Amino acid sequence: MNLQKKISLLGATGSIGDSTLSVIREHPDLFQVISLTCYSSVEKLCELVREFKPQKVCVHSMNEARHVREAFPELEVHSGPEGLIRVAEDPETETLVAGIVGSAGLFPTYAAVSSGKNVALANKEPLVMAGRLFLEEASKTGANILPTDSEHNAIFQVLDGRSQKNIKKLVLTASGGPFRDLPLEQFSQIRLEDSLRHPNWKMGNKITIDSATMMNKGLEVIEARWLFEMPVENIEVIVHRESIVHSMVEFSDGSILAQLGLPDMRIPISYCLGWPERLELDLPQLDLTQVGSLNFSKVESERYPCLDLAIEAARLDRSVPAVLNGANEAVVESYLIGHLRFVDIANLLETVMSGFYSLYQKPDCPEYLKNIHSLEDAVRADQWGRDEAQRLLLKRDAA
């Protein structure tokens, strides 16, 4: 009898995919990889097909699909958004790891939730853009949304079946990124290469920039609001430069429970893959005597204005988080190709959101910008934010 848990991995060639497959390599007796997907790293995907022998794969284009079929005639090969949904709905899959970066993961992740699977959620967009829809669908189908971000996973581990009615506050920790000690007057001189040097974590470029601006932490506040049914006012962000305490829960009696561990994504991923059991991992042991001290401090709003933008979006809810998400993706893309200074990121996002709030008050405001009733609404709101940011970028370039 095959007792291996069957895993599908969306975003197999990215950083989440690397960490997930590293865990699976340590436990080949426990897991069977059913499906793998990628966007453009087709050669790397082919290497993974040779190693893990999945039944299905999905790539971005039909041309890439042809290339993979020629190399692996026995393999079921899909392409494009429809292919991702087919992989996500596969009835053989028990746990789907949602590791696609950006809004491309929205529909396939929803398809997995609709299919009642365990979904190890590693991309932020589903809950940021359409959190209410995902939670309502999960309650209908019995799907388990397993948070894979280190901060949400820490809270998930701490709660471990405890009643949430006794929670007073969730505390999300943030490293503060590469500029936590940089004098504010030097922010205008920040270089792109400096922004991509995160002091604690190894991540993709987009999320590394979001960590530097702390937009990443703001998006996590939006996620936590849905994952743990917690009012935004009861979610706090603090700076913890060592990234050893991954988050904390304060209870009504004043007790605070925390999850500690090395800053390694294999830990939260393994917890989701093995859930409800823990897996052994071949990682260095956390030695607190070597760490020496754990430091915590308040967030400086003037250093991280993007965090306030995201918290306000979380508080207002409706379409606001989706609009902010789209705008942020566009602005960070522009920054990564050298078209902006670091300080321009927050300034442009503030301008986009100011324009959005002005439109929101008008009677001719589109319905999808007033509320999110469907995934299509979420995509349109996200696209509005992206388009508005790009319009401002073009206007800025022309000036």
Steps between C-alpha positions, in 0.01 A plus 500: 500500500631847402471721809693790351325835515445628147631851440450750218728803487406824326817698436745212516803693373477799736633541853192340660527213255868452586425485872199269454692252288789510746262381773357231272851375417555440871181292522459304174308234691234749612428702185431443134519797263196483271528830313749781444452839334727783393480827309819531297775279649412206276845342502503498878150349495625223270775421748238473774285272282796264463554501876143485637314334210168686538191400303417854384675829438386844390707765323423851381460461123400241242848517345658415834246221544604354164863507608421310821282243319783424261735439792244299702243332270341316792435820699165683511591857408276806540556868433367842593246601767263218404778248548574633847137457597499141371804421709345665807174307461667161452304262727814296572669794674464505878710811574562782256788738567404841358836660432428711190604863541243766409135495400559204262448273800151631577283273285691171539520546876126565512444188289694295755294648785180427306619140465528469878874440512761590757652817355843602629467870421835661423392786275330806645272605217205262563424634847615855426284533190201284595535380857129488576426291189773248585390456861134464403586239237721306744217488753272349231742237369690409816832607349777575748698814425839437659704822535854457373638852552731472800301756702156351440635150537641600838153610615352182353747293703437699818123463477510126421131452570472757779181702513539829317244672723772547763739682267567861588754585234711355218856630480674471163875542512700673227875502452491863390681416177834637382431864592382466859805691625562729205456871584184631336690780327692234303190325358516706181841342430392136536615281210304210351772250585483609865123448502546140388733410788260377766684452829325177603303331221571378148197581285399607150565858389144629529441376853847620603410855392164469677691404814723806466194729477307283749211476255552128542409528868198713418374235260553245777272705725229470233557124480498455878171687522342220291699196608429552868175702481664780692408870486778708350516705822608182683798433273830665588828515308830534684860498383703197606834515324619146574201330326501227764157569651276465195181630660316501832149470638389692805208344688235659718677400822819684400690189390703534180596189303755514220652269239878521466723356231776571254402725206455212256184452292538124514372509860153646431471309172578170672237576763237545229610194301499277805195653669360392738829322574848655524786389280865463588727739310874487451564864592747672730373511857388832639743586779361790700827532692666582168223743405565669834210744505164559335413861426161657438405855410211703368461567128604849392221626274724750323742217412227265374210703356389204286401311815250770594356493147440126526353514851256769385407276206442210740280718719287627209484153335266464197706558182768711667758223564471377141555851361804551722639159405480574127652845540784363711583228246525760223712741702739230625540367145599850390744530790661165421587611147656820628231754410439623855678591818418304812322798658276530193329168576299626798441842342348350186287256697366782717402691184324196352304435817407866540355496148317177575342636819383807307340282229347273764286789631350576157165357385650375171765292675501151341334233712813282506683786671231521766498135597635159399222259408704262283855411405446697181422808711822446694701476179339816360569693820859377503535599134355846571773554759766374259371715214480812715856446625625451145316814387677698772833345406456600137395850601806522722733385221350755261546790741 
